[in-house]
Amino acid sequence: MDSRIALIGIVVENIESAEKINAILHEYGEYIIGRMGVPYHKRQIFVISVVLDAPNDVISALSGKLGMLPHVSTKTVYSKLPASQAQE
C-alpha cells in the first residue's frame, strides 16, 4: 500500500488529555517519523506536531482518533510528493 508524508497538528486545551494522546500515538509508533510538543503557558495549551510516513487510511484513522478526544483539536496536512516517490 502506498504511503504518504503527513503532518498532524494537535492543539491540547486540557492536560488531562495527554495520557490518552500518548497512548494513541504509541499505537501508531511504527509510522511516526518524529514529534515535537510545545507548551504555551500564557494560554494554558499545548501544541504537538507529529510527522508520519503512512498509508492514507492510517493517517486518517490516527487524526480521527485524536480529534475525537475531549479538549483536543487536530488538522492534517499532506505532502504533495507522489506516493510512489515517497518510498524511494
Steps between C-alpha positions, in 0.01 A plus 500: 500500500630848409603721786502878527682755705265696725506736794233490768475816705341445840379770741437375852287726717504280812806313628274217620476386135877446479496139621242399240688686226824324587327161504354558153831625362672193644259277303617667177868521596621299200378778268625799699814665365515756778299711739543825684297641785497865604326625814351849471464596865357845429187343346519175700505280187742255347583468130628171361628435147517139379668410169395171341587278207191281472215390273209745469266285705748480788552877500124561494437248778765653725380855438139394558575323828693800629234747388227309683670553836348772718690832498713388202498652149691361202579600145682283247718625216614262225815530293455557127778248442359212293453186708725294270784752540467505878609137522828540307 
